[in-house]
Amino acid sequence: MADPRSLFNLAGKTACITGASSGLGRQAALALAGAGASVIVVARRKDPLGQLTSKIGEQSAFVVADVAARDQLDQLVDAICTPFGSPDILVHAAGVNTRQVADDVTAEGWDQTLALNLSAPFFLSQKLVPAMRGKGWGRILHFASLQSSRAFPGGIAYGATKAGIAQLTRAMAEAWSQYGITTNAIGPGFFPTELTQAVFDDEVRSARNAEQTCVGRNGRLEDLNGPLLFLCSEASSYVTGQLLMVDGGFTAK
């Protein structure tokens, strides 16, 4: 009988992670590289990407790009595929939250949020799926949110995109799972990232969020490692179209 731990071994696989300069994307890159994958990290800021690839080592490379720039998508795909070939695993962690309340939402903020949070994950996936289909194996992972199903103040544009991610996950699973390409999403609770810095800086608010979980604390970035490895490996071969909430039970209460 094969060792069940081998299901999580990503040696020989290549992963591309967007939004990898910080937060959830950076953690995804570290977790997948730690499991043996070669990683391509993508973001707009060069210095944090360089620091990340220096930490990971020669099994990593970075691409400086705006994944929401659709007119540059072909160049981005070429750059992603150059160091280690077309990726087997694609993790969409790039995102923005303008935090504009409903009465103050601007067309610019709305369009920016939809372009990065919802459109970019689909169109980049669409470009990289043919190579996955040719291999008969692929893993696509989105980051959803508590706001995929709950309304938060100042989150109307962000929440709309994260609700869209939940349905996009199901629709992409329906389209491509027959070719061995699964699509799933992680819905993080409150984790310390740049997007949530204002929340964690407010001690009262941070403590209130922790109290709303079943486990009694907010998330630590390392709490994502297990779900990431599961959904990006052979271990989840019969799991697709699913949104896994990694929130300490926040949505269970």
Buried (B, 14 or more C-beta within 10 A) or exposed (E): EEEEEEBBBBEEBBBBBBBBBBBBBBBBBBBBBBBBBBBBBBBBEEEBBBBBBEEBEEBBBBBBBBBBBBEEBEEBBEBBBEBBEBBBBBBBBBBBBBBBEEEEBEEEBBEBBBBBBBBBBBBBBEBBBEBBBEEEBBBBBBBBBBBBBEEEEBBBBBBBBBBBBBEBBBBBBEBBBEBBBBBBBBBBBBBBBEBBEEBBEEEEEBEEBBEBBEEEBBBEBEBBBEBBBBBBBBBBEEBBBBBBBBBBEBBEE
